[in-house]
Amino acid sequence: MKLYPIESGNFKLDGGAMFGVVPKTIWNRTNPADEKNLIDLATRCLLIEDGNRLILIDNGMGDKQSEKFFGYYSLWGTHSIDKSLAKYGFHRDDITDVFLTHLHFDHCGGSVMWNPAKTGYEVAFKNAKYWTNENHWEWAIKPNLREKASFLSENILPLQESGQLNFMKLPEGDFVEKSELDFGVFFVDGHTEKMMIPHIKYQDKTIVFCADLLATAGHVPIPYVMGYDTRPLLTMPEKTKFLTAAAQNNYYLFLEHDAHNQIITVEKTEVGIRLKDVFSCDEIF
């Protein structure tokens, strides 16, 4: 097995929204804001090369939305899915599976693109199976008012229309040791319904793709919960369970949204779970 970080683009969001009730005087130390109160964020995806499978976990915002839409998110940098894949000798047509942690636009927007005539949409990974789960799918296609702006029909419905949509089987509890893609998946409901957190056995390590359960290294303390979470009081026990296991088992936490820290480990201290070490992907992969 080989792992590759796939940088699909950078953006910015309001720091207060990203840290909920945490005061700016605290979160600004780890995630400094600009003059508009915006903090740097990434859409860092993960590519797994495992035998005949080439699995892409999440795929960023894509590029099909309007200039006005992207203007809300202050895009910066020069990263793209295609450039990142090419760096490792791959093309989007090589992807066999696209695993979507959840269907918010910044995680699945790259799943669908304009057709050549820009008269409609087509899947961006034409040879891939797309994976979500049925509970989250139903949640996304019938969005609540709080999340409606994050679940865009043009990112979601073409997956079903293509015939390439597949559903992960839900576990009886919150964790499945071996999913249809052969890695473990932790299911959480605080951020959105049945978000999926992959646990990948890599050499002698467990690499965990954190998605929005842990947005940045600055979000390690349990009460540091995003204002975007639909059930913040549920996120806290989910984070507690997850980060306790991460500290006990020395998980390597792959951060999708941290623009400046790629992989971290955590440890238990007298004041709770805290950041231990920071690594680049090159050091771990």
C-alpha positions in Angstrom: 0.0 0.0 0.0 1.1 3.5 -0.8 -0.5 6.8 0.4 -0.3 10.2 -1.3 -1.6 13.6 -0.1 -3.7 15.2 -2.7 -4.0 19.0 -2.3 -7.1 20.1 -4.1 -7.1 23.8 -3.2 -7.1 26.3 -0.4 -9.8 28.7 1.0 -10.6 30.8 4.0 -13.5 30.9 6.4 -14.5 33.1 9.4 -12.4 32.0 12.4 -15.3 32.6 14.8 -17.5 30.2 12.8 -14.7 27.7 12.7 -14.3 27.7 16.5 -17.9 28.3 17.8 -18.0 29.6 21.4 -14.2 29.7 21.8 -13.0 33.4 22.1 -10.8 34.8 19.4 -8.1 35.7 21.9 -7.6 31.9 22.3 -8.1 30.4 18.8 -6.1 33.3 17.2 -3.0 31.9 18.8 -3.1 28.7 16.7 -5.1 29.8 13.7 -4.3 33.5 13.1 -6.9 35.5 11.3 -6.5 38.2 8.7 -8.0 41.7 8.8 -11.4 40.2 7.7 -11.3 37.6 10.6 -10.7 34.8 8.0 -8.3 31.9 8.7 -6.4 29.8 6.2 -7.9 26.4 5.3 -7.0 23.5 3.0 -9.0 20.8 1.1 -6.3 18.1 1.5 -7.5 14.7 0.2 -5.9 11.3 0.5 -5.1 8.8 -2.3 -4.7 5.2 -1.4 -2.9 2.9 -3.8 -3.7 -0.7 -2.7 -3.3 -3.5 -5.2 -5.5 -2.8 -8.2 -7.5 -0.1 -6.3 -6.8 3.6 -6.4 -9.0 5.1 -3.7 -9.5 8.9 -3.4 -10.9 10.1 -0.1 -12.8 13.4 -0.7 -12.1 15.7 -3.6 -12.4 19.3 -2.5 -14.7 22.1 -3.9 -14.2 21.4 -7.6 -14.3 24.3 -10.0 -17.8 24.4 -11.5 -19.4 26.9 -9.2 -19.8 30.6 -10.1 -17.2 33.3 -9.5 -19.7 34.8 -7.0 -19.9 31.6 -5.1 -16.2 31.1 -4.8 -15.9 34.8 -3.8 -17.4 33.9 -0.5 -14.6 31.5 0.3 -11.5 33.6 -0.6 -9.7 30.9 -2.6 -5.9 31.1 -2.6 -2.9 29.1 -3.8 -2.4 27.1 -7.0 -3.3 23.5 -5.9 -5.7 21.4 -7.9 -6.8 17.7 -8.0 -5.3 17.2 -11.5 -1.9 18.7 -10.7 -1.7 16.8 -7.4 -2.5 13.5 -9.1 -0.1 14.2 -11.9 2.7 14.8 -9.3 2.5 11.1 -8.5 2.0 9.9 -12.0 -1.8 9.5 -11.9 -4.8 10.8 -13.8 -8.4 11.1 -12.6 -9.4 8.3 -15.0 -7.2 6.0 -13.0 -9.3 6.4 -9.8 -11.3 3.2 -9.0 -13.1 4.5 -5.9 -14.1 7.9 -4.5 -14.9 7.7 -0.8 -16.8 10.7 0.4 -16.6 11.4 4.2 -19.8 13.5 3.7 -21.5 15.5 1.0 -20.8 19.1 2.0 -19.5 21.0 -1.0 -15.9 21.5 0.2 -15.6 17.7 0.4 -17.4 16.4 -2.6 -17.5 19.4 -5.1 -14.8 17.8 -7.2 -17.0 14.7 -7.8 -18.9 16.3 -10.6 -17.9 18.7 -13.4 -19.4 20.5 -16.4 -19.8 18.5 -19.6 -17.6 19.8 -22.5 -20.5 22.0 -23.8 -21.3 23.3 -20.3 -24.9 22.4 -20.8 -25.0 19.9 -17.9 -22.9 17.9 -15.5 -21.0 14.6 -15.6 -19.0 12.7 -13.0 -15.4 13.8 -12.8 -14.0 10.3 -12.1 -15.7 8.3 -14.9 -14.2 4.9 -14.0 -14.8 5.1 -10.2 -17.4 3.9 -7.8 -18.6 6.7 -5.5 -19.1 5.7 -1.8 -21.3 7.3 0.8 -23.9 5.8 3.1 -27.7 5.7 2.8 -28.5 7.6 6.0 -26.2 10.5 5.0 -27.4 10.4 1.4 -31.1 10.9 2.5 -29.9 13.6 4.8 -28.1 15.4 2.0 -30.8 15.2 -0.7 -33.5 16.5 1.7 -31.3 19.1 3.5 -32.3 21.0 6.6 -32.2 24.8 6.5 -29.0 24.9 8.5 -27.0 22.8 6.0 -28.9 23.6 2.8 -26.1 25.9 1.6 -23.6 23.2 2.0 -25.5 20.4 0.2 -25.5 21.4 -3.5 -27.7 19.3 -5.7 -25.3 19.6 -8.7 -22.6 17.9 -6.5 -24.9 15.1 -5.4 -27.6 14.1 -7.8 -25.4 13.4 -10.8 -23.7 10.7 -8.8 -26.9 8.7 -8.6 -27.9 9.5 -12.2 -24.5 8.1 -13.4 -25.2 4.7 -11.8 -21.8 5.0 -10.0 -23.2 5.6 -6.5 -22.7 3.0 -3.8 -23.6 2.9 -0.2 -21.4 1.7 2.6 -23.1 -0.7 5.0 -23.8 0.9 8.4 -22.5 -0.8 11.5 -24.6 -1.8 14.5 -22.5 0.5 16.6 -20.3 3.4 15.4 -17.3 1.6 14.0 -16.7 -1.0 11.3 -13.3 -2.7 11.4 -13.3 -3.5 7.7 -15.4 -1.7 5.2 -16.1 -2.4 1.6 -12.8 -0.7 0.8 -10.9 -2.7 3.4 -10.2 0.0 5.9 -12.0 0.8 9.2 -14.7 3.5 9.3 -15.8 5.5 12.4 -19.4 6.9 11.9 -20.2 10.2 13.7 -23.3 12.4 13.8 -22.2 15.6 15.5 -21.1 17.5 12.4 -23.7 16.0 10.1 -25.6 12.8 9.9 -23.3 9.7 9.6 -20.0 11.4 8.5 -17.4 8.7 7.9 -13.9 8.8 9.3 -11.5 6.3 7.6 -8.9 4.4 9.7 -6.2 3.1 7.4 -3.6 0.5 8.5 -0.4 1.6 6.9 2.8 -0.3 7.7 2.9 -0.3 11.5 0.7 2.8 11.8 -2.9 3.8 11.8 -3.6 6.8 9.6 -6.9 8.5 10.3 -8.5 10.9 7.8 -10.2 13.3 10.2 -12.5 15.2 7.8 -14.6 17.6 9.9 -14.4 15.8 13.2 -11.1 17.5 13.7 -10.7 20.4 11.3 -7.2 21.7 12.3 -4.6 21.1 15.0 -6.1 24.1 16.8 -9.3 22.1 17.3 -7.8 19.3 19.5 -9.3 20.5 22.9 -12.8 18.9 23.2 -14.9 22.0 23.6 -13.3 23.6 20.4 -16.2 22.7 18.2 -17.1 24.3 14.9 -20.2 26.6 14.6 -21.0 24.6 11.5 -21.8 21.4 13.5 -25.4 20.4 13.5 -25.2 18.7 16.9 -22.3 20.3 18.8 -23.2 18.7 22.1 -22.9 15.3 20.3 -19.6 16.3 18.7 -17.9 16.6 22.1 -18.4 13.0 23.3 -17.6 11.8 19.8 -14.3 13.8 19.9 -13.6 12.5 23.4 -14.0 8.9 22.3 -12.0 9.4 19.1 -9.1 11.5 20.6 -8.8 9.2 23.6 -8.3 6.3 21.3 -5.9 8.4 19.2 -3.8 9.1 22.2 -3.8 5.6 23.5 -3.0 4.0 20.2 -0.8 6.7 18.7 -3.0 7.3 15.7 -1.5 9.6 13.0 -4.2 12.1 12.3 -4.4 13.4 8.7 -5.9 16.9 8.7 -8.0 17.7 5.7 -8.6 21.4 6.5 -5.4 22.5 8.3 -3.5 24.5 5.7 -0.2 24.5 7.7 -0.2 21.2 9.6 -0.7 18.0 7.6 -0.5 15.2 10.2 -0.5 15.3 14.0 -0.5 13.0 17.0 -2.1 13.7 20.3 -1.5 12.8 24.0 -3.3 12.7 27.3 -2.3 15.4 29.7 -3.4 16.8 33.1 -5.7 19.2 31.2 -7.1 16.8 28.7 -6.1 15.5 25.2 -3.6 17.9 23.6 -1.4 18.2 20.5 1.8 16.0 20.8 3.7 16.1 17.5 3.3 17.6 14.0 4.5 15.8 10.8 4.6 16.4 7.1 3.1 13.7 4.9 6.6 13.1 3.5 7.8 12.1 7.0 5.0 9.5 7.5 4.4 8.2 3.9 
